[in-house]
């Protein structure tokens, strides 16, 4: 385990340094490191189902939780509310349109890759394909925005807000998809219950946390033991994330809520300063783990896994996935916000798309060929966003970083 962690961390940092020297965000290098270390190349990171993979997966979950915790710390609730309507519109379009386009494409084109498993209706396959196109990996875009020092732009606030709403909707869709996979009946009441739980947890966590967290952290701040503030903040983030998962929501929503809560405490500056080194260790593990499942043999003619039909369908699904999210940017009506930047920021599917697809494969709803085509879509939609966002932001003036006085006014 130690050896694998050493290789993951050093490879992620070294390739991150390399791509930064090429003018690209470091996260792209970490994703490439994951591809190289994955089972299709070096095999350092084992395939899912092994004990080692489960250990690495736990570290990756901590990494993405700390990343969303940092984003929550940097997010001003008032500014979030100011873009709430726009973010909601972006999220709704960004979920409904890709699902509809994906379902319609599969239903009308009926791609001849892989046979529909016995006992599975073609309509169910269409639903699964559409569902895999709805996801947005907030972690990928958030890391790019952070690397480019653009987290305080209105585009970033809209993207993060829309991605959080997207995750709530994604939880509902994921529950429906999982129900279909298990053969359970999925009704309106069950779907509504999941939605209310997801939204309700985020609201309650912020309301209750804002009441009790300041008292807790004022008491912690008076303690003398070394590192107590960092440990308490770290445990607070993981604790709210775990509660979110227990309540039927997503862990990343809980971690985001924890950051929102602590952004209003007197210890805000200290927490931000102390949590950054923790994020520097754990967050790269997440992005390397996202790149690890990529099977590069899918793209190499002559290899045993290469299938031209699968590649073509994968490229079509990628186009559908990109168009569906780009159109969501048109919901932005503010003249000071780039519609294209918002649309591109919603494109990456990352690990969320993989989770959706991985439900259908073991359940026998998706054939291996269809799963591979979806995997191609996830890979391409994830890898193209960092350099494209870099180019789009390069054409815009660099925003001024908020001063200490502005941060104090915002958080105190």
KOLGUDO-439288 format. One line per field, with one value per residue (C-alpha): residue number from 1; residue in one letter; chain; z, x, y. Coordinates in nm, 3 decimals, decimal comma. Example, Ala and Ser with C-alpha at 12.3 -4.5 7.8 and 13.67 -1.06 7.14 Angstrom:
residues 2
pos: 1 / 2
code: a / s
unit: A / A
Z: 0,780 / 0,714
X: 1,230 / 1,367
Y: -0,450 / -0,106
***
This chain:
residues 412
pos: 1 / 2 / 3 / 4 / 5 / 6 / 7 / 8 / 9 / 10 / 11 / 12 / 13 / 14 / 15 / 16 / 17 / 18 / 19 / 20 / 21 / 22 / 23 / 24 / 25 / 26 / 27 / 28 / 29 / 30 / 31 / 32 / 33 / 34 / 35 / 36 / 37 / 38 / 39 / 40 / 41 / 42 / 43 / 44 / 45 / 46 / 47 / 48 / 49 / 50 / 51 / 52 / 53 / 54 / 55 / 56 / 57 / 58 / 59 / 60 / 61 / 62 / 63 / 64 / 65 / 66 / 67 / 68 / 69 / 70 / 71 / 72 / 73 / 74 / 75 / 76 / 77 / 78 / 79 / 80 / 81 / 82 / 83 / 84 / 85 / 86 / 87 / 88 / 89 / 90 / 91 / 92 / 93 / 94 / 95 / 96 / 97 / 98 / 99 / 100 / 101 / 102 / 103 / 104 / 105 / 106 / 107 / 108 / 109 / 110 / 111 / 112 / 113 / 114 / 115 / 116 / 117 / 118 / 119 / 120 / 121 / 122 / 123 / 124 / 125 / 126 / 127 / 128 / 129 / 130 / 131 / 132 / 133 / 134 / 135 / 136 / 137 / 138 / 139 / 140 / 141 / 142 / 143 / 144 / 145 / 146 / 147 / 148 / 149 / 150 / 151 / 152 / 153 / 154 / 155 / 156 / 157 / 158 / 159 / 160 / 161 / 162 / 163 / 164 / 165 / 166 / 167 / 168 / 169 / 170 / 171 / 172 / 173 / 174 / 175 / 176 / 177 / 178 / 179 / 180 / 181 / 182 / 183 / 184 / 185 / 186 / 187 / 188 / 189 / 190 / 191 / 192 / 193 / 194 / 195 / 196 / 197 / 198 / 199 / 200 / 201 / 202 / 203 / 204 / 205 / 206 / 207 / 208 / 209 / 210 / 211 / 212 / 213 / 214 / 215 / 216 / 217 / 218 / 219 / 220 / 221 / 222 / 223 / 224 / 225 / 226 / 227 / 228 / 229 / 230 / 231 / 232 / 233 / 234 / 235 / 236 / 237 / 238 / 239 / 240 / 241 / 242 / 243 / 244 / 245 / 246 / 247 / 248 / 249 / 250 / 251 / 252 / 253 / 254 / 255 / 256 / 257 / 258 / 259 / 260 / 261 / 262 / 263 / 264 / 265 / 266 / 267 / 268 / 269 / 270 / 271 / 272 / 273 / 274 / 275 / 276 / 277 / 278 / 279 / 280 / 281 / 282 / 283 / 284 / 285 / 286 / 287 / 288 / 289 / 290 / 291 / 292 / 293 / 294 / 295 / 296 / 297 / 298 / 299 / 300 / 301 / 302 / 303 / 304 / 305 / 306 / 307 / 308 / 309 / 310 / 311 / 312 / 313 / 314 / 315 / 316 / 317 / 318 / 319 / 320 / 321 / 322 / 323 / 324 / 325 / 326 / 327 / 328 / 329 / 330 / 331 / 332 / 333 / 334 / 335 / 336 / 337 / 338 / 339 / 340 / 341 / 342 / 343 / 344 / 345 / 346 / 347 / 348 / 349 / 350 / 351 / 352 / 353 / 354 / 355 / 356 / 357 / 358 / 359 / 360 / 361 / 362 / 363 / 364 / 365 / 366 / 367 / 368 / 369 / 370 / 371 / 372 / 373 / 374 / 375 / 376 / 377 / 378 / 379 / 380 / 381 / 382 / 383 / 384 / 385 / 386 / 387 / 388 / 389 / 390 / 391 / 392 / 393 / 394 / 395 / 396 / 397 / 398 / 399 / 400 / 401 / 402 / 403 / 404 / 405 / 406 / 407 / 408 / 409 / 410 / 411 / 412
code: x / x / x / x / x / x / x / x / x / x / x / x / x / x / x / x / x / x / x / x / x / x / x / x / x / x / x / x / x / x / x / x / x / x / x / x / x / x / x / x / x / x / x / x / x / x / x / x / x / x / x / x / x / x / x / x / x / x / x / x / x / x / x / x / x / x / x / x / x / x / x / x / x / x / x / x / x / x / x / x / x / x / x / x / x / x / x / x / x / x / x / x / x / x / x / x / x / x / x / x / x / x / x / x / x / x / x / x / x / x / x / x / x / x / x / x / x / x / x / x / x / x / x / x / x / x / x / x / x / x / x / x / x / x / x / x / x / x / x / x / x / x / x / x / x / x / x / x / x / x / x / x / x / x / x / x / x / x / x / x / x / x / x / x / x / x / x / x / x / x / x / x / x / x / x / x / x / x / x / x / x / x / x / x / x / x / x / x / x / x / x / x / x / x / x / x / x / x / x / x / x / x / x / x / x / x / x / x / x / x / x / x / x / x / x / x / x / x / x / x / x / x / x / x / x / x / x / x / x / x / x / x / x / x / x / x / x / x / x / x / x / x / x / x / x / x / x / x / x / x / x / x / x / x / x / x / x / x / x / x / x / x / x / x / x / x / x / x / x / x / x / x / x / x / x / x / x / x / x / x / x / x / x / x / x / x / x / x / x / x / x / x / x / x / x / x / x / x / x / x / x / x / x / x / x / x / x / x / x / x / x / x / x / x / x / x / x / x / x / x / x / x / x / x / x / x / x / x / x / x / x / x / x / x / x / x / x / x / x / x / x / x / x / x / x / x / x / x / x / x / x / x / x / x / x / x / x / x / x / x / x / x / x / x / x / x / x / x / x / x / x / x / x / x / x / x / x / x / x / x / x / x / x / x / x / x / x / x / x / x / x / x / x / x / x / x / x / x / x / x / x / x / x / x / x / x / x / x / x / x / x / x
unit: A / A / A / A / A / A / A / A / A / A / A / A / A / A / A / A / A / A / A / A / A / A / A / A / A / A / A / A / A / A / A / A / A / A / A / A / A / A / A / A / A / A / A / A / A / A / A / A / A / A / A / A / A / A / A / A / A / A / A / A / A / A / A / A / A / A / A / A / A / A / A / A / A / A / A / A / A / A / A / A / A / A / A / A / A / A / A / A / A / A / A / A / A / A / A / A / A / A / A / A / A / A / A / A / A / A / A / A / A / A / A / A / A / A / A / A / A / A / A / A / A / A / A / A / A / A / A / A / A / A / A / A / A / A / A / A / A / A / A / A / A / A / A / A / A / A / A / A / A / A / A / A / A / A / A / A / A / A / A / A / A / A / A / A / A / A / A / A / A / A / A / A / A / A / A / A / A / A / A / A / A / A / A / A / A / A / A / A / A / A / A / A / A / A / A / A / A / A / A / A / A / A / A / A / A / A / A / A / A / A / A / A / A / A / A / A / A / A / A / A / A / A / A / A / A / A / A / A / A / A / A / A / A / A / A / A / A / A / A / A / A / A / A / A / A / A / A / A / A / A / A / A / A / A / A / A / A / A / A / A / A / A / A / A / A / A / A / A / A / A / A / A / A / A / A / A / A / A / A / A / A / A / A / A / A / A / A / A / A / A / A / A / A / A / A / A / A / A / A / A / A / A / A / A / A / A / A / A / A / A / A / A / A / A / A / A / A / A / A / A / A / A / A / A / A / A / A / A / A / A / A / A / A / A / A / A / A / A / A / A / A / A / A / A / A / A / A / A / A / A / A / A / A / A / A / A / A / A / A / A / A / A / A / A / A / A / A / A / A / A / A / A / A / A / A / A / A / A / A / A / A / A / A / A / A / A / A / A / A / A / A / A / A / A / A / A / A / A / A / A / A / A / A / A / A / A / A / A / A / A / A / A
Z: 0,000 / 0,088 / -0,239 / -0,444 / -0,259 / -0,316 / -0,689 / -0,715 / -0,536 / -0,705 / -1,052 / -1,008 / -0,898 / -1,161 / -1,450 / -1,304 / -1,314 / -1,671 / -1,806 / -1,613 / -1,798 / -2,116 / -1,995 / -1,888 / -1,546 / -1,318 / -1,291 / -1,651 / -1,555 / -1,261 / -1,489 / -1,733 / -1,441 / -1,354 / -1,709 / -1,705 / -1,362 / -1,444 / -1,536 / -1,912 / -1,896 / -1,586 / -1,358 / -1,044 / -0,953 / -0,962 / -1,122 / -0,922 / -0,705 / -0,542 / -0,183 / -0,293 / -0,516 / -0,225 / -0,010 / -0,283 / -0,338 / 0,028 / -0,002 / -0,324 / -0,148 / 0,123 / -0,150 / -0,329 / 0,005 / 0,109 / -0,235 / -0,198 / 0,160 / 0,027 / -0,236 / 0,035 / 0,236 / -0,066 / -0,145 / -0,019 / 0,049 / -0,048 / -0,380 / -0,426 / -0,368 / -0,613 / -0,892 / -0,755 / -1,022 / -1,301 / -1,151 / -1,118 / -1,481 / -1,594 / -1,387 / -1,505 / -1,871 / -1,820 / -1,685 / -1,898 / -2,238 / -2,230 / -2,099 / -2,373 / -2,649 / -2,529 / -2,500 / -2,840 / -3,012 / -2,875 / -2,941 / -3,302 / -3,413 / -3,228 / -3,249 / -3,339 / -3,077 / -2,837 / -2,798 / -2,561 / -2,265 / -2,244 / -2,035 / -2,064 / -2,264 / -2,520 / -2,356 / -2,029 / -2,213 / -2,364 / -2,016 / -1,880 / -2,168 / -2,122 / -1,746 / -1,787 / -1,990 / -1,717 / -1,463 / -1,400 / -1,214 / -1,007 / -0,882 / -1,225 / -1,306 / -0,951 / -0,955 / -1,291 / -1,164 / -0,853 / -1,055 / -1,277 / -0,972 / -1,105 / -0,813 / -0,734 / -1,082 / -1,145 / -1,391 / -1,114 / -0,873 / -1,133 / -1,228 / -0,866 / -0,777 / -1,084 / -1,014 / -0,659 / -0,790 / -1,062 / -0,791 / -0,610 / -0,934 / -1,004 / -0,674 / -0,778 / -1,122 / -0,971 / -0,732 / -1,019 / -1,228 / -0,938 / -0,884 / -1,248 / -1,231 / -0,931 / -1,087 / -0,821 / -0,897 / -0,893 / -0,820 / -0,793 / -0,412 / -0,389 / -0,630 / -0,442 / -0,110 / -0,241 / -0,379 / -0,055 / 0,149 / -0,071 / -0,074 / 0,288 / 0,413 / 0,247 / 0,390 / 0,740 / 0,752 / 0,675 / 0,909 / 1,206 / 1,140 / 1,131 / 1,475 / 1,652 / 1,456 / 1,571 / 1,937 / 1,879 / 1,696 / 1,939 / 2,211 / 2,001 / 1,927 / 2,301 / 2,327 / 2,335 / 2,191 / 1,861 / 1,543 / 1,721 / 1,489 / 1,177 / 1,315 / 1,422 / 1,081 / 0,902 / 1,117 / 1,073 / 0,693 / 0,694 / 0,956 / 0,761 / 0,445 / 0,619 / 0,757 / 0,404 / 0,278 / 0,570 / 0,497 / 0,135 / -0,012 / -0,165 / 0,045 / -0,164 / -0,089 / 0,283 / 0,250 / 0,053 / 0,324 / 0,592 / 0,407 / 0,377 / 0,753 / 0,852 / 0,611 / 0,861 / 1,169 / 1,328 / 1,246 / 0,870 / 0,773 / 0,993 / 0,864 / 0,501 / 0,567 / 0,752 / 0,526 / 0,207 / 0,282 / 0,359 / 0,023 / -0,149 / -0,029 / -0,066 / -0,367 / -0,628 / -0,526 / -0,635 / -0,980 / -1,040 / -0,939 / -1,189 / -1,473 / -1,368 / -1,516 / -1,866 / -2,104 / -2,361 / -2,574 / -2,675 / -2,886 / -3,036 / -3,371 / -3,373 / -2,997 / -2,858 / -2,711 / -3,017 / -3,188 / -3,455 / -3,398 / -3,025 / -3,091 / -3,335 / -3,095 / -2,814 / -3,019 / -3,101 / -2,732 / -2,652 / -2,901 / -2,751 / -2,399 / -2,488 / -2,678 / -2,398 / -2,141 / -2,370 / -2,438 / -2,062 / -2,066 / -2,271 / -1,956 / -1,831 / -1,887 / -1,719 / -1,962 / -1,740 / -1,751 / -2,037 / -2,147 / -2,315 / -2,002 / -1,795 / -2,056 / -2,086 / -1,708 / -1,689 / -1,948 / -1,756 / -1,641 / -1,451 / -1,178 / -1,163 / -1,515 / -1,432 / -1,129 / -1,341 / -1,605 / -1,351 / -1,213 / -1,548 / -1,635 / -1,342 / -1,348 / -1,704 / -1,852 / -2,047 / -2,263 / -2,244 / -2,580 / -2,472 / -2,144 / -2,339 / -2,559 / -2,248 / -2,100 / -2,410 / -2,359 / -1,994 / -2,079 / -2,358 / -2,183 / -1,878 / -2,056 / -2,296 / -2,034 / -1,855 / -2,167 / -2,315 / -1,995 / -1,987 / -2,339 / -2,265 / -1,945 / -2,113 / -2,340 / -2,036 / -1,805 / -1,482 / -1,195 / -0,893 / -0,592 / -0,298 / -0,038 / 0,328 / 0,416 / 0,160 / 0,293 / 0,647 / 0,543 / 0,366 / 0,637 / 0,959
X: 0,000 / 0,280 / 0,458 / 0,143 / 0,072 / 0,429 / 0,405 / 0,062 / 0,167 / 0,504 / 0,370 / 0,079 / 0,305 / 0,574 / 0,329 / 0,136 / 0,459 / 0,521 / 0,181 / 0,197 / 0,522 / 0,320 / 0,069 / -0,203 / -0,368 / -0,193 / -0,504 / -0,452 / -0,113 / -0,267 / -0,530 / -0,258 / -0,060 / -0,366 / -0,390 / -0,024 / -0,048 / -0,378 / -0,432 / -0,405 / -0,046 / 0,172 / -0,086 / 0,040 / -0,317 / -0,515 / -0,855 / -1,179 / -1,267 / -0,927 / -0,841 / -0,571 / -0,819 / -1,062 / -0,785 / -0,688 / -1,057 / -1,094 / -0,801 / -0,953 / -1,288 / -1,106 / -0,933 / -1,251 / -1,422 / -1,138 / -1,148 / -1,520 / -1,457 / -1,203 / -1,453 / -1,714 / -1,466 / -1,404 / -1,775 / -1,974 / -2,335 / -2,469 / -2,288 / -2,412 / -2,770 / -2,719 / -2,656 / -2,898 / -3,163 / -2,907 / -2,728 / -3,058 / -3,146 / -2,800 / -2,827 / -3,178 / -3,092 / -2,758 / -2,935 / -3,252 / -3,097 / -2,811 / -3,052 / -3,304 / -3,043 / -2,874 / -3,203 / -3,319 / -2,989 / -2,981 / -3,351 / -3,344 / -2,995 / -3,000 / -2,619 / -2,520 / -2,246 / -2,299 / -2,620 / -2,892 / -2,870 / -3,147 / -3,444 / -3,352 / -3,574 / -3,417 / -3,589 / -3,405 / -3,073 / -3,174 / -3,256 / -2,919 / -2,728 / -2,916 / -2,854 / -2,477 / -2,475 / -2,641 / -2,358 / -2,112 / -1,786 / -1,760 / -1,418 / -1,252 / -1,381 / -1,332 / -0,968 / -0,912 / -1,074 / -0,856 / -0,538 / -0,622 / -0,706 / -1,058 / -1,265 / -1,389 / -1,530 / -1,908 / -1,859 / -1,704 / -1,989 / -2,249 / -2,061 / -2,014 / -2,374 / -2,504 / -2,277 / -2,412 / -2,770 / -2,660 / -2,533 / -2,868 / -3,047 / -2,780 / -2,855 / -3,219 / -3,131 / -2,873 / -3,134 / -3,378 / -3,108 / -3,005 / -3,369 / -3,409 / -3,090 / -3,216 / -3,557 / -3,735 / -4,037 / -3,947 / -4,241 / -4,299 / -4,307 / -3,968 / -3,809 / -3,960 / -3,835 / -3,478 / -3,490 / -3,627 / -3,362 / -3,079 / -3,194 / -3,306 / -2,973 / -2,779 / -3,012 / -3,024 / -2,648 / -2,583 / -2,855 / -2,763 / -2,391 / -2,400 / -2,560 / -2,324 / -1,995 / -1,885 / -1,926 / -1,739 / -1,447 / -1,418 / -1,370 / -1,123 / -0,927 / -0,856 / -0,698 / -0,319 / -0,251 / -0,067 / -0,279 / -0,614 / -0,776 / -0,666 / -0,776 / -1,114 / -1,175 / -1,066 / -1,295 / -1,578 / -1,552 / -1,536 / -1,809 / -2,062 / -1,967 / -2,034 / -2,365 / -2,466 / -2,395 / -2,588 / -2,885 / -2,897 / -2,725 / -2,376 / -2,062 / -1,929 / -2,244 / -2,180 / -1,817 / -1,924 / -2,178 / -1,906 / -1,693 / -1,985 / -2,042 / -1,679 / -1,648 / -1,853 / -1,641 / -1,375 / -1,116 / -1,177 / -0,831 / -0,653 / -0,861 / -0,795 / -0,421 / -0,396 / -0,618 / -0,424 / -0,132 / -0,383 / -0,551 / -0,211 / -0,163 / -0,510 / -0,663 / -0,410 / -0,493 / -0,852 / -0,759 / -0,504 / -0,770 / -1,014 / -0,766 / -0,671 / -0,973 / -0,899 / -0,823 / -0,583 / -0,615 / -0,961 / -0,785 / -0,504 / -0,584 / -0,475 / -0,504 / -0,735 / -0,975 / -0,995 / -1,334 / -1,400 / -1,776 / -1,734 / -1,496 / -1,741 / -2,035 / -1,816 / -1,727 / -2,094 / -2,187 / -1,903 / -2,044 / -2,392 / -2,250 / -2,061 / -2,348 / -2,594 / -2,379 / -2,268 / -2,631 / -2,689 / -2,462 / -2,726 / -2,938 / -2,698 / -2,853 / -2,590 / -2,383 / -2,074 / -2,068 / -1,934 / -2,198 / -1,929 / -1,714 / -2,013 / -2,112 / -1,759 / -1,725 / -2,025 / -1,889 / -1,658 / -1,821 / -1,523 / -1,584 / -1,957 / -2,015 / -1,813 / -2,034 / -2,348 / -2,213 / -2,069 / -2,419 / -2,551 / -2,261 / -2,273 / -2,654 / -2,644 / -2,825 / -2,525 / -2,313 / -1,934 / -1,927 / -2,183 / -1,997 / -1,674 / -1,843 / -1,969 / -1,620 / -1,479 / -1,734 / -1,634 / -1,263 / -1,284 / -1,530 / -1,304 / -0,973 / -1,074 / -1,206 / -0,883 / -0,701 / -1,017 / -1,096 / -0,734 / -0,770 / -1,105 / -0,984 / -0,662 / -0,875 / -1,029 / -0,862 / -0,725 / -0,963 / -0,825 / -0,788 / -1,004 / -0,818 / -0,789 / -1,041 / -1,291 / -1,251 / -1,303 / -1,616 / -1,743 / -1,678 / -1,701
Y: 0,000 / 0,241 / 0,167 / 0,228 / 0,553 / 0,673 / 0,600 / 0,767 / 1,084 / 1,129 / 1,045 / 1,283 / 1,568 / 1,507 / 1,485 / 1,779 / 1,980 / 1,868 / 1,974 / 2,303 / 2,377 / 2,320 / 2,577 / 2,332 / 2,277 / 2,026 / 1,808 / 1,696 / 1,553 / 1,370 / 1,215 / 1,104 / 0,959 / 0,752 / 0,618 / 0,517 / 0,353 / 0,179 / -0,184 / -0,133 / 0,002 / -0,054 / -0,215 / -0,039 / 0,054 / -0,273 / -0,323 / -0,290 / -0,587 / -0,629 / -0,542 / -0,298 / -0,114 / -0,074 / 0,077 / 0,325 / 0,401 / 0,504 / 0,746 / 0,882 / 0,940 / 1,135 / 1,335 / 1,442 / 1,517 / 1,749 / 1,911 / 1,990 / 2,103 / 2,355 / 2,471 / 2,521 / 2,729 / 2,952 / 2,990 / 3,286 / 3,184 / 3,526 / 3,511 / 3,154 / 3,268 / 3,552 / 3,298 / 3,039 / 3,083 / 3,074 / 2,774 / 2,588 / 2,653 / 2,540 / 2,222 / 2,133 / 2,179 / 2,005 / 1,697 / 1,683 / 1,755 / 1,500 / 1,236 / 1,309 / 1,322 / 1,003 / 0,814 / 0,939 / 0,852 / 0,499 / 0,440 / 0,564 / 0,455 / 0,120 / 0,077 / -0,278 / -0,314 / -0,599 / -0,793 / -0,676 / -0,917 / -1,175 / -1,067 / -0,697 / -0,465 / -0,237 / 0,063 / -0,009 / -0,002 / 0,334 / 0,469 / 0,355 / 0,512 / 0,839 / 0,833 / 0,799 / 1,124 / 1,333 / 1,338 / 1,621 / 1,565 / 1,881 / 1,770 / 1,798 / 2,147 / 2,275 / 2,168 / 2,340 / 2,661 / 2,645 / 2,584 / 2,882 / 3,100 / 3,160 / 3,032 / 3,385 / 3,453 / 3,455 / 3,168 / 2,957 / 3,033 / 2,935 / 2,617 / 2,507 / 2,591 / 2,407 / 2,110 / 2,079 / 2,085 / 1,843 / 1,607 / 1,622 / 1,537 / 1,276 / 1,105 / 1,076 / 0,942 / 0,704 / 0,568 / 0,514 / 0,348 / 0,124 / 0,031 / -0,063 / -0,268 / -0,463 / -0,516 / -0,309 / -0,097 / 0,271 / 0,500 / 0,872 / 0,856 / 0,683 / 0,933 / 1,230 / 1,092 / 1,065 / 1,418 / 1,567 / 1,384 / 1,512 / 1,875 / 1,868 / 1,740 / 2,022 / 2,288 / 2,138 / 2,083 / 2,450 / 2,584 / 2,364 / 2,392 / 2,773 / 2,769 / 2,528 / 2,531 / 2,881 / 2,777 / 2,452 / 2,609 / 2,899 / 2,638 / 2,440 / 2,757 / 2,796 / 2,452 / 2,426 / 2,081 / 2,088 / 2,061 / 2,048 / 2,304 / 2,116 / 1,778 / 1,916 / 2,078 / 1,760 / 1,545 / 1,795 / 1,767 / 1,387 / 1,364 / 1,574 / 1,383 / 1,052 / 1,181 / 1,284 / 0,935 / 0,782 / 1,011 / 0,896 / 1,200 / 1,223 / 1,249 / 1,536 / 1,737 / 1,685 / 1,792 / 2,101 / 2,187 / 2,152 / 2,405 / 2,646 / 2,622 / 2,683 / 2,975 / 3,180 / 3,101 / 3,321 / 3,054 / 3,071 / 3,197 / 2,944 / 2,654 / 2,752 / 2,779 / 2,449 / 2,237 / 2,318 / 2,079 / 1,803 / 1,863 / 1,861 / 1,502 / 1,350 / 1,529 / 1,404 / 1,046 / 1,107 / 1,236 / 0,960 / 0,706 / 0,860 / 0,805 / 0,451 / 0,263 / 0,394 / 0,106 / 0,253 / -0,060 / 0,063 / 0,327 / 0,116 / -0,051 / -0,414 / -0,461 / -0,729 / -0,471 / -0,246 / -0,239 / 0,025 / 0,011 / 0,065 / 0,355 / 0,523 / 0,486 / 0,616 / 0,924 / 0,987 / 0,958 / 1,200 / 1,453 / 1,413 / 1,450 / 1,767 / 1,931 / 1,859 / 2,038 / 2,322 / 2,411 / 2,437 / 2,743 / 2,926 / 2,945 / 3,216 / 3,559 / 3,775 / 3,986 / 3,962 / 3,580 / 3,369 / 3,117 / 2,908 / 2,885 / 2,772 / 2,515 / 2,376 / 2,365 / 2,131 / 1,884 / 1,643 / 1,318 / 1,178 / 0,925 / 1,005 / 0,876 / 0,565 / 0,497 / 0,521 / 0,286 / 0,040 / -0,024 / -0,145 / -0,375 / -0,623 / -0,613 / -0,743 / -0,443 / -0,315 / -0,541 / -0,517 / -0,335 / -0,074 / -0,024 / 0,032 / 0,294 / 0,476 / 0,454 / 0,627 / 0,907 / 0,946 / 0,951 / 1,207 / 1,438 / 1,441 / 1,495 / 1,772 / 2,014 / 2,123 / 2,250 / 2,404 / 2,595 / 2,710 / 2,855 / 3,020 / 3,184 / 3,296 / 3,516 / 3,687 / 3,941 / 3,793 / 3,880 / 4,058 / 3,829 / 3,937 / 4,138 / 4,038 / 4,312 / 4,176 / 3,823 / 3,946 / 4,134 / 3,824 / 3,567 / 3,766
***
